[in-house]
Amino acid sequence: MVAQVKYNVPHLTYTVAWEKLPDDYPLPDAPVENTSQPLIAAALRESLELQGLLTSQCLVASNLGICSTVNNRTIVKAPDWLYVPRIIPLEPPRSRRSYTPRLEGDNPAIVMEFLSETDGGEYSARPFPPYGKLWFYERILEVPVYVIFEPDAGSLEVRQLVEGTYQVQTPDAEGRYWMEVLGLFLGVWSGTKADRTGYWLRWWDQEGNLLPWGMERIEQEQQRAEQERQRAERLADYLRSQGLDPEQL
């Protein structure tokens, strides 16, 4: 245990501790609710990784349990996507079964939940067991940015922690939200990837350029190579029209 904080709310007092879970602690193993959620989470990570924004010092994960001890009771919530700026790396080949903020590294800077037809408590502010996700992220973990995305409708809500309370943010003119910790915009994009056609969460840089996925980057490189080939052919044709042999130049 490294820290304890007391939270006072009407008629309730919380004592929060940060303790490592035992290796044999039975973590929740709820099945993924639909096939879209893992694809959306993986796509968010992919473009960050290709951009060189992920290092061994940070943590990006989906459905990884975030743990704390509230009033001597272990609480575990597993966001659909999370980003932690700095962690204490594990010695290989160990893998991370869960993550305890402050004990294993920084607090999560961003957590995301992807809504489905089943209410998963993403908007729940229930202040007693079982704690609602919004309450847990806001009051217990104090995560600066909480993102809620509805993939079917393409609706996106971003809440930012302001003086201990989540405030719904207003998007820019492009419908995007600035994520200070990453230096990127987050927004909704419609298209196809991995045989899924629909709405996706995607990243844009400060200049408004979309961060490409792997296949998009390959396509862009192929297009540039084709343009270069066509340019070379036009130059060769021009040289021949002037009586010059491009092979001799």
C-alpha positions in Angstrom: 0.0 0.0 0.0 1.3 3.4 -0.9 -1.5 5.9 -0.3 -4.8 6.4 1.4 -7.3 9.2 0.7 -10.6 9.9 2.4 -13.5 11.1 0.3 -16.5 12.8 2.1 -19.9 12.7 0.3 -23.3 13.1 1.9 -23.7 10.5 4.6 -20.7 8.5 3.2 -17.0 8.5 3.8 -14.6 6.6 1.6 -11.1 5.3 2.4 -9.2 4.4 -0.7 -6.0 2.3 -0.6 -3.8 1.2 -3.5 -2.7 -2.4 -2.9 -1.3 -5.1 -5.2 -3.7 -7.9 -5.9 -2.6 -11.4 -5.0 -1.6 -13.4 -8.0 -4.4 -15.9 -7.4 -7.1 -13.2 -7.0 -10.1 -14.2 -9.2 -10.6 -11.4 -11.6 -13.9 -10.8 -13.4 -14.1 -12.7 -16.7 -17.2 -11.3 -18.3 -17.4 -12.1 -22.1 -17.0 -9.3 -24.6 -20.5 -8.1 -25.5 -20.0 -7.9 -29.3 -17.4 -8.2 -31.9 -17.1 -4.5 -32.6 -15.6 -3.5 -29.2 -12.3 -5.3 -29.5 -11.8 -4.1 -33.1 -12.4 -0.4 -32.1 -10.0 -0.8 -29.2 -7.3 -2.4 -31.3 -7.7 0.3 -34.0 -7.2 3.0 -31.4 -3.9 1.4 -30.3 -2.7 0.6 -33.8 -2.5 4.2 -35.1 -0.8 5.4 -31.9 1.7 2.6 -32.2 2.5 3.3 -35.9 2.9 7.0 -35.0 5.6 6.0 -32.4 3.6 7.3 -29.5 3.7 4.1 -27.5 6.7 3.1 -25.5 7.5 0.5 -22.8 6.9 3.3 -20.3 3.2 3.6 -21.1 0.3 1.3 -20.9 -2.5 0.9 -23.5 -5.0 -1.9 -22.8 -8.6 -3.0 -23.3 -10.6 -4.9 -20.7 -7.7 -4.8 -18.2 -8.9 -4.6 -14.6 -8.1 -1.4 -12.8 -7.9 -2.0 -9.1 -8.3 -0.2 -5.8 -9.4 -1.0 -2.3 -12.4 1.1 -1.1 -13.4 0.8 2.6 -11.3 -2.4 2.8 -13.1 -3.9 -0.2 -11.3 -4.7 -3.4 -12.9 -3.0 -6.4 -12.0 -3.9 -10.0 -13.3 -2.1 -13.1 -12.2 -3.0 -16.7 -12.6 -0.2 -19.2 -13.0 -1.0 -22.9 -9.8 1.1 -23.5 -7.4 2.9 -21.2 -4.2 4.9 -21.5 -1.6 5.3 -18.7 1.3 7.6 -19.5 3.9 6.0 -17.2 4.1 2.6 -15.6 6.7 0.4 -13.9 7.5 -2.2 -16.6 7.3 -5.8 -15.7 10.2 -8.1 -16.1 9.6 -10.4 -19.1 8.0 -12.9 -19.6 5.6 -11.7 -17.0 2.2 -10.4 -18.2 0.0 -7.9 -16.5 -3.3 -9.4 -15.1 -4.5 -6.2 -13.6 -3.3 -2.7 -12.9 -3.2 -0.8 -9.6 -2.7 3.0 -10.0 -0.1 4.8 -7.9 1.4 1.4 -6.9 2.4 0.2 -10.4 2.6 3.6 -12.1 0.6 6.7 -13.0 -3.1 7.1 -12.7 -4.9 6.3 -16.0 -5.1 9.5 -18.0 -7.9 8.3 -20.3 -10.5 5.6 -19.9 -13.1 4.7 -22.6 -16.3 2.7 -22.5 -18.1 1.5 -25.7 -21.8 1.3 -25.2 -23.8 -1.7 -26.2 -27.4 -2.7 -26.0 -26.8 -3.9 -22.5 -26.5 -1.2 -19.9 -23.0 -1.6 -18.4 -23.3 1.2 -15.9 -21.2 3.6 -17.9 -23.2 6.6 -16.7 -23.9 5.2 -13.2 -22.9 7.5 -10.3 -23.8 4.8 -7.7 -21.7 5.8 -4.7 -21.9 2.5 -2.8 -21.2 -1.2 -3.8 -21.4 -2.2 -6.6 -20.0 1.2 -7.5 -21.0 2.8 -10.8 -18.4 3.2 -13.4 -18.7 7.0 -13.7 -18.5 7.3 -9.9 -15.5 5.0 -9.7 -13.5 6.7 -12.5 -14.5 10.2 -11.2 -14.3 9.9 -7.4 -12.1 6.9 -6.7 -9.5 6.8 -9.6 -9.9 10.5 -10.5 -9.2 9.8 -14.2 -8.8 13.1 -16.0 -10.7 12.1 -19.2 -13.7 9.7 -19.5 -14.8 8.9 -23.0 -18.2 7.2 -23.8 -18.7 6.0 -27.4 -21.8 4.5 -28.9 -20.5 2.6 -32.0 -23.9 2.0 -33.7 -25.0 5.6 -33.7 -21.5 7.1 -33.8 -22.2 9.3 -30.8 -19.2 10.4 -28.7 -19.2 12.0 -25.3 -16.1 13.3 -23.5 -16.0 14.2 -19.9 -13.1 16.0 -18.2 -12.4 16.1 -14.5 -12.8 19.7 -13.3 -12.4 20.3 -9.5 -13.2 16.7 -8.8 -16.3 16.4 -11.0 -16.8 15.3 -14.6 -17.8 18.1 -17.0 -19.2 17.2 -20.4 -16.9 18.8 -23.0 -17.9 20.6 -26.2 -16.2 19.4 -29.5 -14.5 21.7 -31.9 -15.9 22.7 -35.3 -14.8 19.3 -36.7 -16.6 17.4 -33.9 -13.3 16.4 -32.3 -11.9 16.6 -28.8 -8.4 17.6 -27.8 -6.5 15.0 -25.7 -3.8 17.0 -24.1 -1.9 14.0 -22.7 -1.4 12.6 -26.2 -1.2 15.9 -28.2 -4.0 14.5 -30.5 -7.6 15.1 -31.3 -10.1 12.2 -30.8 -13.2 12.0 -33.1 -15.6 9.8 -35.0 -14.8 8.4 -38.5 -17.1 6.3 -40.7 -15.7 3.6 -42.9 -14.5 0.0 -43.2 -11.7 -1.9 -41.4 -11.3 -5.6 -40.7 -14.6 -6.4 -42.4 -16.4 -4.0 -40.1 -18.2 -1.1 -41.7 -19.5 1.6 -39.3 -18.3 4.3 -36.9 -14.8 4.2 -35.4 -12.9 6.3 -32.9 -9.8 7.8 -34.5 -6.9 10.2 -33.8 -6.0 13.4 -35.7 -2.8 15.4 -35.1 -2.7 19.1 -34.2 -2.7 20.0 -37.9 -5.9 18.0 -38.5 -4.2 15.1 -40.3 -5.8 11.7 -39.7 -3.4 9.2 -38.2 -3.5 6.2 -40.6 -4.0 2.6 -39.8 -1.5 0.0 -41.1 -3.3 -0.8 -44.3 -3.9 2.9 -45.0 -0.2 3.6 -44.6 0.6 0.8 -47.1 -2.0 2.2 -49.5 -0.5 5.7 -49.2 3.0 4.3 -49.9 1.7 2.4 -52.9 0.0 5.6 -54.2 3.2 7.6 -53.7 5.2 4.9 -55.5 2.6 4.9 -58.4 2.7 8.7 -58.7 6.5 8.6 -58.7 6.5 5.9 -61.4 4.1 8.0 -63.5 6.2 11.1 -63.0 9.3 9.2 -64.2 7.4 7.9 -67.2 6.3 11.4 -68.2 9.8 12.7 -67.8 11.2 9.9 -69.9 8.6 10.6 -72.7 9.5 14.3 -72.7 13.2 13.5 -73.0 12.5 11.2 -75.9 10.5 13.9 -77.6 13.5 16.1 -77.4 15.7 13.4 -79.0 17.3 12.3 -75.8 17.7 8.8 -74.5 16.7 8.8 -70.8 18.7 5.6 -70.3 21.9 7.5 -71.2 21.3 10.4 -68.7 
